[in-house]
Structure formats: structure tokens, C-alpha cells
Amino acid sequence: MSRFWNSRVQGLEPYVPGEQPRMQRLVKLNTNENPYGPSPWALEAIREAADEGLRLYPDPEGTELRQAVADFHGIQPEQVFVGNSSDEILAHIFHGLFQPDEPVLFPDITYSFYPVYCGLYGLESRTVALDEAFRIPADGFCPPNGGVIFPNPNAPTGIALPLDGVETILAANPDRVVVVDEAYVDFGAESAIRLVDKYPNLLVTQTLSKSRSLAGLRVGFAVGHPDLVEGLQRIKNSFNSYPLDRLALAGAVAAMKDRDHFERTRQAVIAERERLTGGLEALGFEVLPSAANFVLTRPPGRNAEQLSAKLREQGIIVRHFRKARIEQFLRITVGTAEQTDELLEALRAQGEFHERTS
Ligand SMILES: Cc1ncc(COP(=O)(O)O)c(C=O)c1O
């Protein structure tokens, strides 16, 4: 606390990102990064862009990247906004597209950055409880609100909402912006991008951090009606006109174009998720059905927080949330086959979890 902080900063409860340990040789399954490297095309493009051109500011509108995203999704560049990570785009949305007179609606168990943005921008919020199976109740988003946001698949549950559920929420809120945060969509959910022509209140956000393995580059995009995109441009140009640097733009364009690498690596993650799920279930863990690159899992008869600490001693980091309804769960990122094996081996080595024989 400092007397130089204004009252808004004094009242903030900032987001706490997952640990980025400096130790080598850790099995790092705590922040939903992709275990495979980014597209070699992206790495080459970044290397090529690292020249004296860095003297100049980058394209403020990210024209080439908007075109590459539009080409990938079969939409128009006017429907695409690009930003320095989807987190930053979400911040712009909370700042300028949600109405301040009524609470923002989001699920009770969801991405913990949403309440932080409400705090930052002075917005009220109201949560909608997931059902007993941890699914988003599509008919629960009807109270008066200043905007609606939810991830699909949801985080940290990993559970996807089918598109008819997304449409129910859109139709119930024709005068409010409904944001579908699709950070993990490429690992098994259906994208709402194909609904943008039908619903002018829909904004879909995606990131290159997960399925394109570029968390270190910080690139995200939003897709929606050109009026919403123009609103985001206005906010961006009142905050930072050059949010994406030349290296990020070059790498992101190449990554969007490398469809083979994208397809191969996301399929590998999906296959490994199924193997991880099977391995955990065989040890008696409950695993929620995930369409993401992580699973939320409940160890049998064991305190999840203690288990997470124990795994850390064994060199494996997973994420535990001290949060009602999920405090007995761990969120485990899907890693490589070797990392899955190391995790399962570490669990077996604790002597409490035994393979079920059928
Ligand atoms: C649901 C959700 N949305 C958005 C993000 C942010 O992604 P980015 O790396 O683009 O900021 C994350 C990151 O973990 C996430 O879990």
C-alpha cells in the first residue's frame, strides 16, 4: 500500500497467474501452455522480422494479421480485431463494450480474470451457478445485465457448451454484448464464429497462446460485427495504438497460415488428453469431460491441495484453486506423452492410488 496509489488501485484484487518456475527439469502442467513448439513458419518469420525494420513502428491496425485470421475463418477482415493477447482484448471489452449501469454476468466457476476486470473498470458483476455436473446453464443468463461473458469450453472445468446453448444466451440478450471466450475452442468445442453474421451482439475472442503454442508472443483476436470491431479499435486507439509489435505480427501471420502444424499439434493434444483421462480414471480419479487442453480432476479420498504440494515435491506442478465447489479438484494441463507418464508414475509412487483391475 502506498499513499500514491489512487483509491481504485487500492481496491484492486489483481489476477494471480500460474507459477512460471525458474527451475529446470520440472513437469510443468499448471498454465495450459501447449507442450509442442510453435509452427516453424512462425519462428522463421520472427527471425526474418528481427532486422533494422524494428526502427519503425508496426502497422497499428495489424492489417495482414486481420486478413490471415479472416482467411482462416472464412470471414471479412472488418469482422476481426487483433490485440496483444486475448486478455488485453477482454480488458478492452470490459472497459468499453459492457454497460456500466447493470452487472456483468458470468458463471460462478470460470476464468478468474473476469471479476478482476470488473474491479479495474468499476463494473458490478453477478454470477450464474453452473449446474451440478459443472455445465453452463444456457437458460440462466436472462437477468438484466450490462453484458455477458463465458469461456467455451469453460475454464477451469474444460466442459463445452453446444452451440444451441450459445444461441439461447445470445437470443436472451439482444441488447447486450455477449462474449464467448474461445481460448481453448480448438481442442474440441464448436466455435461460435459461424454465428457472427446472425447475431450483431456476439463477440468471439480467441488466442494464439494455446492451440498455436505462442503464449510467449502475446497475440489474440476477436471476431464480431464490424460495429463491435470498430468499438474495439476506438478503445485500443485511446490506450495504445501499437499493441502488436513487428515480431508478434510476423509470427502470428505465419502461424495462422500454417494449417498443417496447427492441425497436427492440436490432434496430438486431444489424443493425449484422452490418454491422461484414462490413466487418471484408472487410478480412481474423477475427471470432468474436457474439450480443452487441460482436465479438472478430483483425487479419490485425498485433499487436493495437499496432493498438489506433494506433486510439487516430486517435480510436477499442477494448479489448485482455493475456490468453493472446486477446492477438491486439480487442474492438470495436457502435456507430452512422457509428461503424462511421469505424472501417473508420481501418483502411483505415493502408494495411495492403485490401478483398478476390471
Ligand atoms: C479462459 C481464458 N481466456 C483467456 C485467456 C488468456 O489468453 P491470452 O494468453 O491470449 O491472454 C486464458 C489464459 O489462460 C484463459 O484461460
The ligand as an SDF file (V2000), in Angstrom:
LIG
                    3D

 16 16  0  0  0  0  0  0  0  0999 V2000
  -10.4420  -18.6850  -20.4410 C   0  0  0  0  0  0  0  0  0  0  0  0
   -9.2210  -17.8940  -20.8120 C   0  0  0  0  0  0  0  0  0  0  0  0
   -9.3580  -16.7980  -21.5450 N   0  0  0  0  0  0  0  0  0  0  0  0
   -8.2980  -16.0690  -21.9200 C   0  0  0  0  0  0  0  0  0  0  0  0
   -7.0270  -16.4250  -21.5460 C   0  0  0  0  0  0  0  0  0  0  0  0
   -5.8940  -15.5230  -21.9110 C   0  0  0  0  0  0  0  0  0  0  0  0
   -5.1620  -15.9160  -23.0030 O   0  0  0  0  0  0  0  0  0  0  0  0
   -4.0180  -14.9810  -23.5900 P   0  0  0  0  0  0  0  0  0  0  0  0
   -2.7570  -15.7540  -23.4510 O   0  0  0  0  0  0  0  0  0  0  0  0
   -4.4030  -14.7350  -25.0100 O   0  0  0  0  0  0  0  0  0  0  0  0
   -4.0270  -13.7110  -22.7910 O   0  0  0  0  0  0  0  0  0  0  0  0
   -6.8190  -17.5660  -20.7890 C   0  0  0  0  0  0  0  0  0  0  0  0
   -5.4550  -17.9370  -20.3900 C   0  0  0  0  0  0  0  0  0  0  0  0
   -5.1530  -18.8230  -19.7000 O   0  0  0  0  0  0  0  0  0  0  0  0
   -7.9540  -18.3230  -20.4020 C   0  0  0  0  0  0  0  0  0  0  0  0
   -7.8130  -19.4030  -19.6270 O   0  0  0  0  0  0  0  0  0  0  0  0
  1  2  1  0
  2  3  1  0
  2 15  2  0
  3  4  2  0
  4  5  1  0
  5  6  1  0
  5 12  2  0
  6  7  1  0
  7  8  1  0
  8  9  2  0
  8 10  1  0
  8 11  1  0
 12 13  1  0
 12 15  1  0
 13 14  2  0
 15 16  1  0
M  END
$$$$
